[in-house]
Amino acid sequence: MNTVLQIHFTEPEGDILVFLTGQDEIEDLEEMLTERMESFPQSVDKLMICPIYAALPSSAQMKVFEKTPPKHRKVVLATNIAETSVTIEGIKYVVDTGFVKIRKYVASKSLETLVVTPISKSSALQRSGRAGRQTAGKCFRLYTDDDFKALELYMSPVIWLLSNHPNISRKFFELILQMLFSNLKLLEFLILPNLAS
């Protein structure tokens, strides 16, 4: 919340995109910002707070695309859905918490769960690229340069994170890939590619 308010009070006009890990965190920050906005001096622009996450009804998600009214600054509170899936006009500032929730299977508990984990370098770069897509922008990372350097280059594909799930076998996927690439003649193509290639 402090970074959002710092941007609002000290940076020139432009909307803010905040990356959070999930719905609960988004709803908590929305509530805190709404309460804090009540104490803004009348001379300070209000915040137009727009959450966006997968479970939010699509009609509510569309609010992020609405034009920011005069005397307001839009603050989009988003999960990683906003990393690549959408481009929101007017975003000039990005606040990157450095974390994401991923699905993981915990074999000891026979349970699939969501785990908060650090993002990858590629995700960090993707997030910073959301700032200033139409004009110059800034990314405020809430982690150190050393933390950034320690990030994995890419996130592991979800399918590999679930590979110890009893219903999903890594061997199964390896077998499928082997079959696909060893004998392309077995695949049904709409247009058969040149077999020499």
Residue, then its C-alpha position, 0 to 999 in steps of 0.5 A: m500500500n505504501t508504494v501505491l500511495q508514494i506513487h500517487f502523491t509524488e509521481p506525475e499522472g499515470d495509472i498504476l498496475v500492482f501485481l499481487t498473488g491472489q484474490d485475497e491479497i487483492e481484496d485486502l489491498e483494495e479495502m485498505l486503499t479505499e479506507r485510506m482514500e477517505s482521509f485524502p485532502q480534497s486537493v488530491d485526486k481520488l483512486m479508481i481501484c480496479p481488481i482483476y483476477a481469474a475468478l472475478p466475473s468478466s463484467a467486473q474485469m472489464k472495469v480495468f479497461e474503462k477510461t480513468p475519470p478526471k481527478h482520479r488515478k486508476v489503480v489496477l490490482a492484478t494477479n499474473i493474469a495481467e502479465t501477458s493476457v491484457t494491455i491496459e491503456g494508461i498504465k505508467y507505473v508498475v508495482d511488482t511484489g516479486f511473487v506468484k501463486i502456482r499449483k503444486y502437488v504435495a505427495s506427502k499430503s496427497l493434495e494439490t495446492l497453491v503455493v506462493t513462490p518467487i517469480s522468474k526473471s522472464s516474468a519480472l521483465q514481462r511485468s516491467g514491460r507493462a509500464g509505459r506501453q504508450t509513454a515512458g513508465k516506471c517499475f517499482r520492484l519490491y525486492t532487491d537487485d540481489d533477489f532479482k539476480a537470484l531468480e530462475l530465468y523461467m518458471s517451470p511449466v505447470i505440468w512438471l510441477l504436478s508431475n509427482h501427482p498420482n494421476i499424472s506421470r512424468k513418464f507418461f508425458e515423456l512417452i507421449l512426446q517420444m511417440l509424437f516426435s518419433n513417428l509424425k506419420l501417426l498424427e492426423f494433420l489437417i494438412l499433412p506436412n512435407l515428410a522430408s522436413 
